[in-house]
């Protein structure tokens, strides 16, 4: 049985922002005042909005973007990057750009595997003097092969009844499903003949053995839909426990050592418990919030381990405010 405890220096749990805010309530440390935005650079973009048009899921698309120094002084580009990891830019100049001069970069967007999306991705240009300017890249990920339902919900322990997913082309044409990754999680068609739709069964035990992936990628023989994603939502329980948190730089080292010691004691208290595959503990150091994911049995085991701590530890479970 492998411990699943993780300690993070920053909050890295998608979808829990509002949940955490509700639990902290009035005793949350006030947010710092945002820093003033850098003054805008004197740049023009051609096109003003880069439209990549219709995109195929799983296939990155590249287009040129021309940037002009519209000011009356030379500029140097400090950085030119997309607002997320799915957008990359090549050809950023290292030389000084004279007034009125232009340069062209190549902007590539990976649309991911989800279809039917309207994409809007920012591109940020920051100059050496701190000035910044942004523009937008847009695109549309067309749906060629429809997946129904949009997402399959599985739980742990795995469901006795295996769910199914249906694939069909939007235009009603016949096609083939040729493979799946990871293999074995979805049963392949019993015939290699093209069909207008396929109803495929999910092997929940194989999904568990594969590490509970959040998506299964199916391949087809269609040039406009070579890959199709089947999304999987794993049902899990989440709760939070409040640990001592640093109130200033002076006590930070001691408090962080105390946090680590408490988590180790909680983890040791789980030694005899059977942990589910999705069990995980994540610490947000600044607030002292310990996020616990897993099954209800996992959470109950952590609660028991917390109750075994001395009252002086100060560890307590946090509940979201009513209605959240």
N, C-alpha and C positions, 0 to 999 in steps of 0.2 A: 504494500500500500504506500503510494508515494504522496508526501505532503504537497498540498496545492497552494500553500500560502505565498502571496506575493506582496512586496512592499513597494509602493510607487511614490515617486517624489511629486507627482502631479496627478490630478484626477483624470483617469483614462477610461471612464465608463460611459459609453454612449447611451443617451436616453435617460440618465439618472439626474440630470441637472435640477429639474423641478422637484424631483423626489427628495434630493439632498437639501434644497433650499427650504422645503416645507418642514423637514425634520429639525433643521437648525433653528428656525423661527426667530424670535427676537434676540437671542443671544449670539447670533452670527456676527462676526467682526465686520464692520462697515466696509464696503468696497472702496478701494482707492480711487481717487479722482483720475479719470482717463487723461493720458498725456495729450497735449494739443497736437493736431494733425500737422504734418509737414506742409508748407506752402506748395501750391500746385506748380508743376513744371510747365514750361511753354512748349508743349509738344502737340503735334497733330498726327492723327492716325489715318491711314488709307488701306482698307475702308475704315470708317468711323466705328462700325460694328462688324466684326469678322463673322460672317455667316457660313458655317460649314455645310449647311443644307441637310439633306437626309443622310443619316448614318446607319451603318449596320452594327448591331450589337456585337461587342467583342473585337471590332476592327477599328484601330486608331485611324484618324483622318488628319491630314496635314494641309495647311494653306499658308500662303505668304502674307505677311503684314509689314507695311512700309511705315516707318516712323520718321517724322521730320522735325528738326530743331526750328521751331517757329519764333524763337526769341532773337535778341540782338547781341547775344554773347555766346561764346563756345561752351559746350557742355561735355561732360564725361558720364557715361552710364556706369553706375555702381552695381546695379542688379536689374535683371529683367526676368520675371518668373510668373508662373501661373499661381492662382489662389489655392490650388489643391494639387495633390500628387498626380492627378490624371491629366494635367496640362503641362507640357514641356515645351521649351523654346530653345532653338538652336540658332547660332549666327550672331549672338550679341557682340557688338563691336567693342574693342578695347581702346581704340584711338579716340582722340578728341573730335567731336562733331561740330563743325563750324556752323554759324548762323545760316539758315536756309538749306543746309545739307540734309540728306536723307540716308537711311539705311534700311535694309529689308531683312527680316528674320522669318524663320519657319515655325509656325505654331502647330503643335500636334495635341489633339485631345483624344484620350481613350474613353469611349462612352460607357465602358463596363458591359455587363451582360443583361441588364434590365432593359426591356423594350417599352415603347409607348411613352418615352420621356421627352420633355422639352428641356434641353440643356442650356444653361447660362453660366459661363465660367469667366472670372475676371483675369486680366493680365495686368500686372503692376510694374511700372517703370520707376526706378529710384535713381536719382542723380547723385553724383559724388558730394554735392553741397547739401544733400538732405531733402531736396524738393522731390515730390512724387506725383505721378499721374497714372490713372488706370483707364482701361477700356474693357469691352465685353466681347467674348466669343460665344456664339450661339449655335445650336444645332438641334436636330430632331432625330431621335432613335426610333426608327419605324418598327412596327410589329408585323412580322411576316408569318411566324408560327406562334399561335396563341397557346399559352399554358394556363390550364384551369385545374384547380384553383390557383390564385396568384401566389399563394404560399401554403405549404403543408405544415401543420402544427403537430409536433411530436413531443412526447414527454418522457421523463425518466422516473421509474423504470419504463422500458419501452412498451408501447401499446400492444395489446394482444391482437387487435385488428389492424391489419396492414392497410394503410391508405393508398389511394390511387391518384394518378395525375393524368390528365388528358391533353394531348397535343393535336393541334389541327392548323392547317394553313388558313389564313384569312380569306384567300381567294377560292378556297375549296378544292384546290388542286391536290393530287396525290404526291406523296414524298416518302422518303425512307428515314428511319432512325437508325444510325449506324454504330453508335457507341455511347458510353457514359463514363464520367470521371467523378468520384472514384468508382471503379468497377464493382459490380455486384450489389450496389445499393438500390438501383432500380432495375427491375427485370426487363430484359430486351424483348422485342417482338419475337414471337415464335416463327414468323415467316419473314423472308427477306424481300417480299413483294411490296411495291409502293401501296400506300393507303391514304385516304383523305384524313383519317384521324387515328390516333393510337391511345389506348387506355393502358397505362403502365403501372405496375404495382411496386410500391416501395417496401423493401425488406428492412424493417425497423431494427432487427438484430444486426444486420450488416452495417446499417447506419451507425449503430452504437460502436461496433468494432472499428469502423473507419474513423473514429474520433469525433463523432457528432458534427459533421460539416454543416455549415449554414447554407450551402448551395450545392446542387449537383449539376454538372454541365453535360448536356446531351449534344451529340453531334448528328448532323443530318447530311443528306446528299444535295442540299439546296445551296447554290452559290450566294443567294441573298439572305440566307439564314444558316450559316455553317455551324453555329453553336447556339444553343438555347439553354437558359438557366432555369432550374427549378429551385425556388427559394424554400428553405426549411426554417421554421421558427421553433426553437426548443423551449418548451414551457419550463420555467424555473422560478423558484421563490427568491426574494431578495429582502434583506433587512440590513440595519445599520446599528453599530455600537459606537458609543462615544468614548474615546480615550482622552487622557490629558493632552492638551495642545499647547504649544509654545505661545507665550504672550509677549515675548520680546527676544532680541538677539541674545541677551545675557543668559537666559535659561534654556536656549534651544538645544544645546548638546545634551544636557541632562534629561530634558523632556523626551528627545528622540530616543535616547538610550532606554528610558522608561517605557516608551511605546513598543520598542522592539522586544523588551523583556516580557511585557504583557502578552504580546502576540505569540511569543514562544510558549508561554504558559498555557494560553488557550489552545494552541496547536498540540501541546503535550497532553492536554485534557481530552483530546479527540483520538488518542492513540488506539483506544479499543473500539472506536466507532467505525462502521462501514461507510465510507464516503462515496458519494455518487461521482460519476465522471465529470460533471459540470461544477463540482465544488471548487470554490475559489474565495480567497479573502484578499481584499485590496485596501490599502491604507492611504488616505489623503492626509499627509502630515500636518499641513497648515491648520486644518480644522480638527484633527484628531478623529475623523470619521472612518470607521472600519466597515467597509462594504462587504457583506457576505452573500455569495450566490450559491445556489444549489437546490436540492430538494427540501421539502419540509422537514424530513428526517435530519438532513444536514444542519438546518437552522436550529432545530431542537437540540441537537448535540452541542452546537456552539453555545446556545443559551445555558445548557447545563454546565459547560466548562466555565462560562462567565460567572455563574452562581457560585462555583467552587473557589473563585478568587476572593482574597480578603476584601472586606468592605472598604478598606482604606485605598483600594486600587482606583476607585472612582469610575470604573467601567460600567456603563449602563446602556440599555437598548434605547434607540431613538425611534419614535413613531412619527409618521407624517401627520400633518394637521388634518382634521376631519374634512372630507370632501375633496381631497387631493388624490 
